[in-house]
Amino acid sequence: MSQLKNENIFTIDVEDWFHILGHPAVPTIDRWDVLESRIERNLNIFLELFRETDVKATFFWLGWAAERNKKLVKLCIQEGHEVASHGYAHLMIRESEKEGFRQDIVHSKHLLEDITGLPVHGFRAPGFSITERTQWAWDMIKEAGFKYDSSISPKKHGHCGVPGSALAPYKIQTQHGSLIEFPMSVVEILGKRFSLFGGQDLRLIPQWLIKLGIWHLHAHNRPLILYIHPREIDPNQPRLPLGFMRRLTCYGNLLGTFKKIDWLCRHFKFITMGEYVLTI
Ligand SMILES: [Zn+2]
């Protein structure tokens, strides 16, 4: 399915500093409203860079955050970007919570469509949490009306990941028709898979290695799919009381990450995931 393409895909999971996953110190949804929001400040920095470098990106908005930042959601559309869904309440997909997942994604989709006045085609699960055991989620995602999904890590990723799954974008047959899956970009060398292009990896891995990784992806006819959160360029965000390792992975190199993003935007062509779907 994949052809040689110069286009890469820039994605942002739009959520706040208190939406880190999988730690008991992370506040529950009933406390989110009283916390300082850093989304507007951080997202405006990305939007300014994208204007300057003519990058078009896909913004996977968390529904809860979109509801509180409607002008900013609309601004993304006005500037030629794509608005997609990151669910409403930042729920990881779990075997035991199928109905809750269905309600969450349908609610988030309708909410974003009401704000933008446009259909929302893309979905990304929090924590790349479609695993071998939760692939029923694809049926629900398609049934909800999404055209593509980007919720798979083709290597182990925290408690998630589907090691051994396809590396390039591919079609999935669901009970409700076909869905395009965009797996997280990884580099495969001698059978080992490495992620370099999103979140903590993008922040902590040196730029020269990321550059080599992009060369590797392109040499294998795969697009670079970049993902980042607004908080990852924000050295002044409040800190959650995490343990040493989580502090490193969540807060490491916040100061230097924007420089890398700036470099990427000036050296590579990025389009939205929705635009890329049209080329498949
Ligand atoms: Zn998230």
Residues whose N, C-alpha, C, O or C-beta is under 5 A from the ligand:
A	BS01	ZN	D13 E15 H19 P126 G127
